Amino acid sequence: MMELNAVITLFPDLATDELAEWIERRWVQPELGNVDIWIFHPVDVARVQLIYDLRRTLDTPMETVPLVLSLLDQIYDLRCTLKSLTQAVAAQPAEVLAAVLDALKA
């Protein structure tokens, strides 16, 4: 876990007020710790990295970022669902697994 100032040091040209704006817009949702200090978990830092790359590397306009984040979140949720489905199918008896594989080939 990291505090806001530690996260800022990872991104050379990211200002504290810009990151605060991303939090206000709920693009990043760190935990609010004691004494009103934001606590960033690894997933939050990864999200900051993603937004940073969208804004700096890809020059994504501010008004487009919510759409991109929403689509990426949907892809992530879909991957999680497919992983769960794959595990559930794999746990079935051999004849059920074979029937599912046959249905996928059709």
N, CA, C and O atoms as CSV, one atom per row, in Angstrom:
chain,resi,resn,atom,element,x,y,z
A,1,MET,N,N,0.843,-1.182,0.000
A,1,MET,CA,C,0.000,0.000,0.000
A,1,MET,C,C,0.887,1.244,0.000
A,1,MET,O,O,1.970,1.261,0.584
A,2,MET,N,N,0.399,2.267,-0.663
A,2,MET,CA,C,1.167,3.502,-0.786
A,2,MET,C,C,0.265,4.700,-0.501
A,2,MET,O,O,-0.944,4.660,-0.725
A,3,GLU,N,N,0.876,5.745,-0.012
A,3,GLU,CA,C,0.152,7.001,0.160
A,3,GLU,C,C,0.284,7.831,-1.111
A,3,GLU,O,O,1.117,7.544,-1.970
A,4,LEU,N,N,-0.543,8.857,-1.217
A,4,LEU,CA,C,-0.612,9.696,-2.408
A,4,LEU,C,C,0.757,10.222,-2.826
A,4,LEU,O,O,1.105,10.149,-4.004
A,5,ASN,N,N,1.524,10.740,-1.903
A,5,ASN,CA,C,2.834,11.312,-2.246
A,5,ASN,C,C,3.779,10.266,-2.829
A,5,ASN,O,O,4.572,10.578,-3.717
A,6,ALA,N,N,3.703,9.040,-2.342
A,6,ALA,CA,C,4.543,7.975,-2.877
A,6,ALA,C,C,4.118,7.605,-4.294
A,6,ALA,O,O,4.957,7.306,-5.144
A,7,VAL,N,N,2.816,7.627,-4.541
A,7,VAL,CA,C,2.315,7.328,-5.888
A,7,VAL,C,C,2.774,8.415,-6.853
A,7,VAL,O,O,3.201,8.116,-7.968
A,8,ILE,N,N,2.689,9.651,-6.438
A,8,ILE,CA,C,3.096,10.784,-7.280
A,8,ILE,C,C,4.551,10.640,-7.726
A,8,ILE,O,O,4.889,10.988,-8.857
A,9,THR,N,N,5.405,10.134,-6.850
A,9,THR,CA,C,6.829,10.017,-7.198
A,9,THR,C,C,7.067,8.990,-8.308
A,9,THR,O,O,8.112,9.020,-8.959
A,10,LEU,N,N,6.122,8.093,-8.529
A,10,LEU,CA,C,6.270,7.085,-9.586
A,10,LEU,C,C,6.059,7.663,-10.986
A,10,LEU,O,O,6.464,7.064,-11.982
A,11,PHE,N,N,5.426,8.821,-11.049
A,11,PHE,CA,C,5.056,9.428,-12.329
A,11,PHE,C,C,5.637,10.838,-12.376
A,11,PHE,O,O,5.112,11.752,-11.739
A,12,PRO,N,N,6.711,11.013,-13.123
A,12,PRO,CA,C,7.489,12.251,-13.067
A,12,PRO,C,C,6.708,13.542,-13.283
A,12,PRO,O,O,6.965,14.530,-12.595
A,13,ASP,N,N,5.769,13.562,-14.212
A,13,ASP,CA,C,5.084,14.821,-14.495
A,13,ASP,C,C,3.613,14.804,-14.079
A,13,ASP,O,O,2.803,15.560,-14.616
A,14,LEU,N,N,3.275,13.946,-13.131
A,14,LEU,CA,C,1.908,13.901,-12.605
A,14,LEU,C,C,1.818,14.765,-11.352
A,14,LEU,O,O,2.475,14.494,-10.347
A,15,ALA,N,N,1.009,15.790,-11.425
A,15,ALA,CA,C,0.847,16.702,-10.296
A,15,ALA,C,C,-0.181,16.139,-9.315
A,15,ALA,O,O,-1.087,15.400,-9.701
A,16,THR,N,N,-0.027,16.496,-8.060
A,16,THR,CA,C,-0.942,16.041,-7.019
A,16,THR,C,C,-2.371,16.463,-7.327
A,16,THR,O,O,-3.303,15.685,-7.121
A,17,ASP,N,N,-2.555,17.682,-7.815
A,17,ASP,CA,C,-3.914,18.143,-8.097
A,17,ASP,C,C,-4.541,17.381,-9.272
A,17,ASP,O,O,-5.760,17.213,-9.314
A,18,GLU,N,N,-3.724,16.920,-10.223
A,18,GLU,CA,C,-4.260,16.129,-11.327
A,18,GLU,C,C,-4.720,14.758,-10.822
A,18,GLU,O,O,-5.796,14.285,-11.188
A,19,LEU,N,N,-3.909,14.136,-9.992
A,19,LEU,CA,C,-4.308,12.851,-9.416
A,19,LEU,C,C,-5.542,13.030,-8.539
A,19,LEU,O,O,-6.434,12.182,-8.545
A,20,ALA,N,N,-5.600,14.109,-7.796
A,20,ALA,CA,C,-6.778,14.391,-6.965
A,20,ALA,C,C,-8.030,14.523,-7.839
A,20,ALA,O,O,-9.113,14.082,-7.455
A,21,GLU,N,N,-7.872,15.127,-9.001
A,21,GLU,CA,C,-9.008,15.246,-9.925
A,21,GLU,C,C,-9.458,13.868,-10.411
A,21,GLU,O,O,-10.656,13.614,-10.532
A,22,TRP,N,N,-8.511,12.987,-10.687
A,22,TRP,CA,C,-8.867,11.625,-11.116
A,22,TRP,C,C,-9.639,10.905,-10.014
A,22,TRP,O,O,-10.556,10.129,-10.283
A,23,ILE,N,N,-9.250,11.179,-8.763
A,23,ILE,CA,C,-9.963,10.573,-7.625
A,23,ILE,C,C,-11.366,11.179,-7.521
A,23,ILE,O,O,-12.338,10.454,-7.311
A,24,GLU,N,N,-11.473,12.494,-7.667
A,24,GLU,CA,C,-12.786,13.157,-7.628
A,24,GLU,C,C,-13.714,12.620,-8.710
A,24,GLU,O,O,-14.912,12.451,-8.485
A,25,ARG,N,N,-13.159,12.357,-9.871
A,25,ARG,CA,C,-13.952,11.824,-10.984
A,25,ARG,C,C,-14.229,10.325,-10.820
A,25,ARG,O,O,-14.957,9.730,-11.615
A,26,ARG,N,N,-13.643,9.726,-9.783
A,26,ARG,CA,C,-13.812,8.309,-9.450
A,26,ARG,C,C,-13.202,7.392,-10.510
A,26,ARG,O,O,-13.634,6.254,-10.689
A,27,TRP,N,N,-12.187,7.914,-11.208
A,27,TRP,CA,C,-11.445,7.086,-12.150
A,27,TRP,C,C,-10.519,6.161,-11.372
A,27,TRP,O,O,-10.229,5.045,-11.803
A,28,VAL,N,N,-10.065,6.635,-10.232
A,28,VAL,CA,C,-9.241,5.878,-9.289
A,28,VAL,C,C,-9.954,5.964,-7.959
A,28,VAL,O,O,-10.438,7.032,-7.583
A,29,GLN,N,N,-10.027,4.854,-7.239
A,29,GLN,CA,C,-10.780,4.852,-5.984
A,29,GLN,C,C,-9.938,4.280,-4.842
A,29,GLN,O,O,-10.207,3.184,-4.349
A,30,PRO,N,N,-8.909,5.041,-4.425
A,30,PRO,CA,C,-8.101,4.576,-3.297
A,30,PRO,C,C,-8.919,4.582,-2.012
A,30,PRO,O,O,-9.984,5.193,-1.927
A,31,GLU,N,N,-8.398,3.898,-1.042
A,31,GLU,CA,C,-9.037,3.830,0.274
A,31,GLU,C,C,-8.699,5.101,1.052
A,31,GLU,O,O,-7.567,5.582,1.008
A,32,LEU,N,N,-9.667,5.627,1.746
A,32,LEU,CA,C,-9.413,6.793,2.592
A,32,LEU,C,C,-9.017,6.289,3.973
A,32,LEU,O,O,-9.832,5.725,4.703
A,33,GLY,N,N,-7.752,6.502,4.318
A,33,GLY,CA,C,-7.238,6.014,5.589
A,33,GLY,C,C,-7.464,7.010,6.717
A,33,GLY,O,O,-8.243,7.954,6.586
A,34,ASN,N,N,-6.779,6.786,7.815
A,34,ASN,CA,C,-6.855,7.681,8.968
A,34,ASN,C,C,-6.358,9.071,8.595
A,34,ASN,O,O,-5.479,9.212,7.745
A,35,VAL,N,N,-6.899,10.060,9.208
A,35,VAL,CA,C,-6.495,11.452,9.041
A,35,VAL,C,C,-6.620,11.891,7.570
A,35,VAL,O,O,-5.803,12.665,7.071
A,36,ASP,N,N,-7.645,11.386,6.898
A,36,ASP,CA,C,-7.932,11.769,5.513
A,36,ASP,C,C,-6.741,11.593,4.567
A,36,ASP,O,O,-6.483,12.451,3.723
A,37,ILE,N,N,-6.027,10.494,4.708
A,37,ILE,CA,C,-4.899,10.179,3.829
A,37,ILE,C,C,-5.341,9.077,2.874
A,37,ILE,O,O,-5.861,8.046,3.300
A,38,TRP,N,N,-5.130,9.305,1.569
A,38,TRP,CA,C,-5.484,8.296,0.587
A,38,TRP,C,C,-4.466,7.160,0.620
A,38,TRP,O,O,-3.257,7.392,0.629
A,39,ILE,N,N,-4.978,5.928,0.637
A,39,ILE,CA,C,-4.136,4.735,0.615
A,39,ILE,C,C,-4.369,4.023,-0.711
A,39,ILE,O,O,-5.495,3.635,-1.023
A,40,PHE,N,N,-3.315,3.853,-1.484
A,40,PHE,CA,C,-3.393,3.219,-2.791
A,40,PHE,C,C,-2.915,1.779,-2.692
A,40,PHE,O,O,-1.777,1.517,-2.303
A,41,HIS,N,N,-3.789,0.857,-3.045
A,41,HIS,CA,C,-3.432,-0.553,-3.132
A,41,HIS,C,C,-2.793,-0.782,-4.506
A,41,HIS,O,O,-2.903,0.079,-5.379
A,42,PRO,N,N,-2.136,-1.909,-4.715
A,42,PRO,CA,C,-1.507,-2.157,-6.023
A,42,PRO,C,C,-2.466,-1.986,-7.207
A,42,PRO,O,O,-2.067,-1.485,-8.258
A,43,VAL,N,N,-3.717,-2.397,-7.044
A,43,VAL,CA,C,-4.688,-2.233,-8.135
A,43,VAL,C,C,-4.947,-0.752,-8.418
A,43,VAL,O,O,-5.179,-0.377,-9.567
A,44,ASP,N,N,-4.911,0.083,-7.394
A,44,ASP,CA,C,-5.100,1.528,-7.577
A,44,ASP,C,C,-3.911,2.137,-8.324
A,44,ASP,O,O,-4.083,2.987,-9.198
A,45,VAL,N,N,-2.712,1.690,-7.970
A,45,VAL,CA,C,-1.509,2.192,-8.644
A,45,VAL,C,C,-1.534,1.764,-10.114
A,45,VAL,O,O,-1.147,2.534,-10.993
A,46,ALA,N,N,-1.986,0.540,-10.377
A,46,ALA,CA,C,-2.103,0.070,-11.760
A,46,ALA,C,C,-3.116,0.925,-12.527
A,46,ALA,O,O,-2.912,1.233,-13.701
A,47,ARG,N,N,-4.193,1.301,-11.865
A,47,ARG,CA,C,-5.211,2.142,-12.494
A,47,ARG,C,C,-4.640,3.531,-12.796
A,47,ARG,O,O,-4.907,4.098,-13.855
A,48,VAL,N,N,-3.854,4.076,-11.862
A,48,VAL,CA,C,-3.186,5.361,-12.100
A,48,VAL,C,C,-2.260,5.230,-13.310
A,48,VAL,O,O,-2.221,6.117,-14.162
A,49,GLN,N,N,-1.519,4.129,-13.384
A,49,GLN,CA,C,-0.614,3.899,-14.518
A,49,GLN,C,C,-1.398,3.880,-15.832
A,49,GLN,O,O,-0.973,4.468,-16.826
A,50,LEU,N,N,-2.542,3.200,-15.826
A,50,LEU,CA,C,-3.382,3.128,-17.017
A,50,LEU,C,C,-3.851,4.524,-17.443
A,50,LEU,O,O,-3.732,4.894,-18.611
A,51,ILE,N,N,-4.375,5.282,-16.503
A,51,ILE,CA,C,-4.871,6.624,-16.823
A,51,ILE,C,C,-3.727,7.527,-17.258
A,51,ILE,O,O,-3.861,8.315,-18.195
A,52,TYR,N,N,-2.611,7.402,-16.572
A,52,TYR,CA,C,-1.422,8.174,-16.935
A,52,TYR,C,C,-1.026,7.878,-18.380
A,52,TYR,O,O,-0.750,8.798,-19.150
A,53,ASP,N,N,-0.998,6.601,-18.747
A,53,ASP,CA,C,-0.649,6.219,-20.118
A,53,ASP,C,C,-1.679,6.730,-21.123
A,53,ASP,O,O,-1.328,7.192,-22.209
A,54,LEU,N,N,-2.957,6.640,-20.746
A,54,LEU,CA,C,-3.992,7.159,-21.638
A,54,LEU,C,C,-3.794,8.655,-21.898
A,54,LEU,O,O,-3.879,9.121,-23.034
A,55,ARG,N,N,-3.533,9.383,-20.834
A,55,ARG,CA,C,-3.416,10.841,-20.957
A,55,ARG,C,C,-2.089,11.264,-21.578
A,55,ARG,O,O,-2.068,12.136,-22.447
A,56,ARG,N,N,-0.971,10.656,-21.141
A,56,ARG,CA,C,0.344,11.125,-21.590
A,56,ARG,C,C,0.784,10.445,-22.889
A,56,ARG,O,O,1.131,11.122,-23.856
A,57,THR,N,N,0.770,9.145,-22.911
A,57,THR,CA,C,1.296,8.414,-24.057
A,57,THR,C,C,0.337,8.430,-25.242
A,57,THR,O,O,0.750,8.647,-26.382
A,58,LEU,N,N,-0.943,8.199,-24.967
A,58,LEU,CA,C,-1.930,8.128,-26.045
A,58,LEU,C,C,-2.649,9.449,-26.286
A,58,LEU,O,O,-3.435,9.575,-27.224
A,59,ASP,N,N,-2.377,10.425,-25.439
A,59,ASP,CA,C,-2.977,11.761,-25.568
A,59,ASP,C,C,-4.508,11.693,-25.650
A,59,ASP,O,O,-5.132,12.395,-26.446
A,60,THR,N,N,-5.090,10.842,-24.819
A,60,THR,CA,C,-6.548,10.695,-24.785
A,60,THR,C,C,-7.179,11.920,-24.135
A,60,THR,O,O,-6.776,12.311,-23.040
A,61,PRO,N,N,-8.156,12.527,-24.790
A,61,PRO,CA,C,-8.807,13.706,-24.202
A,61,PRO,C,C,-9.522,13.348,-22.887
A,61,PRO,O,O,-10.014,12.232,-22.721
A,62,MET,N,N,-9.569,14.298,-21.977
A,62,MET,CA,C,-10.204,14.081,-20.665
A,62,MET,C,C,-11.621,13.546,-20.809
A,62,MET,O,O,-12.024,12.647,-20.071
A,63,GLU,N,N,-12.383,14.096,-21.759
A,63,GLU,CA,C,-13.783,13.691,-21.895
A,63,GLU,C,C,-13.933,12.271,-22.448
A,63,GLU,O,O,-15.014,11.687,-22.364
A,64,THR,N,N,-12.857,11.710,-23.014
A,64,THR,CA,C,-12.902,10.363,-23.570
A,64,THR,C,C,-12.466,9.308,-22.551
A,64,THR,O,O,-12.830,8.139,-22.679
A,65,VAL,N,N,-11.700,9.704,-21.557
A,65,VAL,CA,C,-11.160,8.762,-20.574
A,65,VAL,C,C,-12.252,7.930,-19.900
A,65,VAL,O,O,-12.064,6.721,-19.767
A,66,PRO,N,N,-13.385,8.500,-19.463
A,66,PRO,CA,C,-14.407,7.662,-18.824
A,66,PRO,C,C,-14.919,6.547,-19.742
A,66,PRO,O,O,-15.160,5.431,-19.281
A,67,LEU,N,N,-15.082,6.835,-21.014
A,67,LEU,CA,C,-15.527,5.816,-21.953
A,67,LEU,C,C,-14.492,4.707,-22.082
A,67,LEU,O,O,-14.839,3.527,-22.038
A,68,VAL,N,N,-13.237,5.073,-22.239
A,68,VAL,CA,C,-12.167,4.082,-22.368
A,68,VAL,C,C,-12.086,3.227,-21.105
A,68,VAL,O,O,-11.982,2.004,-21.189
A,69,LEU,N,N,-12.134,3.864,-19.938
A,69,LEU,CA,C,-12.073,3.118,-18.679
A,69,LEU,C,C,-13.266,2.178,-18.538
A,69,LEU,O,O,-13.113,1.042,-18.089
A,70,SER,N,N,-14.441,2.644,-18.915
A,70,SER,CA,C,-15.636,1.806,-18.839
A,70,SER,C,C,-15.502,0.584,-19.736
A,70,SER,O,O,-15.826,-0.529,-19.321
A,71,LEU,N,N,-15.033,0.778,-20.948
A,71,LEU,CA,C,-14.855,-0.350,-21.867
A,71,LEU,C,C,-13.799,-1.331,-21.352
A,71,LEU,O,O,-13.980,-2.545,-21.437
A,72,LEU,N,N,-12.706,-0.801,-20.823
A,72,LEU,CA,C,-11.664,-1.681,-20.274
A,72,LEU,C,C,-12.177,-2.435,-19.045
A,72,LEU,O,O,-11.850,-3.607,-18.856
A,73,ASP,N,N,-12.973,-1.774,-18.215
A,73,ASP,CA,C,-13.566,-2.447,-17.052
A,73,ASP,C,C,-14.505,-3.568,-17.498
A,73,ASP,O,O,-14.532,-4.636,-16.887
A,74,GLN,N,N,-15.272,-3.325,-18.560
A,74,GLN,CA,C,-16.167,-4.361,-19.076
A,74,GLN,C,C,-15.382,-5.549,-19.612
A,74,GLN,O,O,-15.778,-6.697,-19.414
A,75,ILE,N,N,-14.273,-5.281,-20.289
A,75,ILE,CA,C,-13.431,-6.374,-20.782
A,75,ILE,C,C,-12.872,-7.174,-19.616
A,75,ILE,O,O,-12.851,-8.404,-19.659
A,76,TYR,N,N,-12.420,-6.486,-18.578
A,76,TYR,CA,C,-11.882,-7.168,-17.398
A,76,TYR,C,C,-12.962,-8.051,-16.755
A,76,TYR,O,O,-12.700,-9.205,-16.416
A,77,ASP,N,N,-14.174,-7.507,-16.588
A,77,ASP,CA,C,-15.269,-8.280,-15.999
A,77,ASP,C,C,-15.597,-9.499,-16.854
A,77,ASP,O,O,-15.857,-10.581,-16.328
A,78,LEU,N,N,-15.584,-9.322,-18.165
A,78,LEU,CA,C,-15.849,-10.430,-19.076
A,78,LEU,C,C,-14.782,-11.509,-18.947
A,78,LEU,O,O,-15.096,-12.699,-18.936
A,79,ARG,N,N,-13.537,-11.101,-18.851
A,79,ARG,CA,C,-12.451,-12.081,-18.674
A,79,ARG,C,C,-12.632,-12.862,-17.376
A,79,ARG,O,O,-12.419,-14.074,-17.352
A,80,CYS,N,N,-13.021,-12.185,-16.300
A,80,CYS,CA,C,-13.253,-12.861,-15.022
A,80,CYS,C,C,-14.403,-13.856,-15.131
A,80,CYS,O,O,-14.323,-14.966,-14.606
A,81,THR,N,N,-15.468,-13.452,-15.812
A,81,THR,CA,C,-16.618,-14.334,-16.000
A,81,THR,C,C,-16.233,-15.551,-16.833
A,81,THR,O,O,-16.607,-16.675,-16.501
A,82,LEU,N,N,-15.489,-15.332,-17.909
A,82,LEU,CA,C,-15.058,-16.444,-18.754
A,82,LEU,C,C,-14.124,-17.396,-18.002
A,82,LEU,O,O,-14.183,-18.611,-18.197
A,83,LYS,N,N,-13.275,-16.850,-17.156
A,83,LYS,CA,C,-12.389,-17.693,-16.346
A,83,LYS,C,C,-13.213,-18.566,-15.406
A,83,LYS,O,O,-12.952,-19.762,-15.279
A,84,SER,N,N,-14.209,-17.970,-14.745
A,84,SER,CA,C,-15.081,-18.739,-13.844
A,84,SER,C,C,-15.844,-19.809,-14.612
A,84,SER,O,O,-15.974,-20.938,-14.140
A,85,LEU,N,N,-16.343,-19.464,-15.780
A,85,LEU,CA,C,-17.074,-20.417,-16.610
A,85,LEU,C,C,-16.165,-21.565,-17.042
A,85,LEU,O,O,-16.568,-22.728,-17.004
A,86,THR,N,N,-14.953,-21.243,-17.447
A,86,THR,CA,C,-13.992,-22.264,-17.857
A,86,THR,C,C,-13.685,-23.213,-16.702
A,86,THR,O,O,-13.616,-24.427,-16.897
A,87,GLN,N,N,-13.503,-22.672,-15.511
A,87,GLN,CA,C,-13.229,-23.506,-14.341
A,87,GLN,C,C,-14.428,-24.383,-13.999
A,87,GLN,O,O,-14.262,-25.544,-13.625
A,88,ALA,N,N,-15.640,-23.830,-14.127
A,88,ALA,CA,C,-16.848,-24.609,-13.833
A,88,ALA,C,C,-17.023,-25.750,-14.831
A,88,ALA,O,O,-17.370,-26.867,-14.450
A,89,VAL,N,N,-16.785,-25.466,-16.095
A,89,VAL,CA,C,-16.907,-26.511,-17.122
A,89,VAL,C,C,-15.830,-27.580,-16.913
A,89,VAL,O,O,-16.111,-28.773,-17.026
A,90,ALA,N,N,-14.624,-27.163,-16.615
A,90,ALA,CA,C,-13.532,-28.111,-16.408
A,90,ALA,C,C,-13.787,-29.035,-15.224
A,90,ALA,O,O,-13.265,-30.149,-15.185
A,91,ALA,N,N,-14.583,-28.585,-14.260
A,91,ALA,CA,C,-14.875,-29.394,-13.071
A,91,ALA,C,C,-16.001,-30.403,-13.308
A,91,ALA,O,O,-16.309,-31.195,-12.417
A,92,GLN,N,N,-16.611,-30.389,-14.473
A,92,GLN,CA,C,-17.732,-31.291,-14.768
A,92,GLN,C,C,-17.224,-32.679,-15.139
A,92,GLN,O,O,-16.061,-32.848,-15.505
A,93,PRO,N,N,-18.107,-33.672,-15.042
A,93,PRO,CA,C,-17.725,-35.023,-15.463
A,93,PRO,C,C,-17.306,-35.031,-16.940
A,93,PRO,O,O,-17.687,-34.148,-17.709
A,94,ALA,N,N,-16.529,-36.023,-17.313
A,94,ALA,CA,C,-15.948,-36.110,-18.655
A,94,ALA,C,C,-17.003,-36.025,-19.754
A,94,ALA,O,O,-16.777,-35.379,-20.777
A,95,GLU,N,N,-18.168,-36.676,-19.551
A,95,GLU,CA,C,-19.189,-36.662,-20.604
A,95,GLU,C,C,-19.787,-35.266,-20.792
A,95,GLU,O,O,-20.126,-34.882,-21.911
A,96,VAL,N,N,-19.915,-34.508,-19.702
A,96,VAL,CA,C,-20.422,-33.144,-19.806
A,96,VAL,C,C,-19.376,-32.275,-20.502
A,96,VAL,O,O,-19.713,-31.481,-21.380
A,97,LEU,N,N,-18.128,-32.422,-20.119
A,97,LEU,CA,C,-17.040,-31.670,-20.742
A,97,LEU,C,C,-16.985,-31.973,-22.235
A,97,LEU,O,O,-16.827,-31.062,-23.048
A,98,ALA,N,N,-17.115,-33.243,-22.599
A,98,ALA,CA,C,-17.104,-33.625,-24.015
A,98,ALA,C,C,-18.284,-33.002,-24.766
A,98,ALA,O,O,-18.131,-32.553,-25.902
A,99,ALA,N,N,-19.453,-32.974,-24.135
A,99,ALA,CA,C,-20.629,-32.384,-24.781
A,99,ALA,C,C,-20.433,-30.883,-24.985
A,99,ALA,O,O,-20.824,-30.338,-26.017
A,100,VAL,N,N,-19.843,-30.232,-24.023
A,100,VAL,CA,C,-19.602,-28.786,-24.152
A,100,VAL,C,C,-18.594,-28.533,-25.270
A,100,VAL,O,O,-18.777,-27.627,-26.084
A,101,LEU,N,N,-17.532,-29.335,-25.308
A,101,LEU,CA,C,-16.524,-29.170,-26.380
A,101,LEU,C,C,-17.132,-29.437,-27.750
A,101,LEU,O,O,-16.816,-28.735,-28.710
A,102,ASP,N,N,-17.990,-30.431,-27.854
A,102,ASP,CA,C,-18.677,-30.715,-29.120
A,102,ASP,C,C,-19.570,-29.537,-29.526
A,102,ASP,O,O,-19.611,-29.155,-30.695
A,103,ALA,N,N,-20.271,-28.975,-28.566
A,103,ALA,CA,C,-21.153,-27.851,-28.855
A,103,ALA,C,C,-20.346,-26.631,-29.306
A,103,ALA,O,O,-20.806,-25.867,-30.154
A,104,LEU,N,N,-19.149,-26.444,-28.749
A,104,LEU,CA,C,-18.316,-25.321,-29.153
A,104,LEU,C,C,-17.788,-25.489,-30.583
A,104,LEU,O,O,-17.584,-24.506,-31.296
A,105,LYS,N,N,-17.574,-26.731,-30.988
A,105,LYS,CA,C,-17.069,-27.001,-32.341
A,105,LYS,C,C,-18.148,-26.788,-33.390
A,105,LYS,O,O,-17.844,-26.528,-34.554
A,106,ALA,N,N,-19.407,-26.899,-32.982
A,106,ALA,CA,C,-20.509,-26.787,-33.948
A,106,ALA,C,C,-20.751,-25.369,-34.401
A,106,ALA,O,O,-21.645,-25.124,-35.211
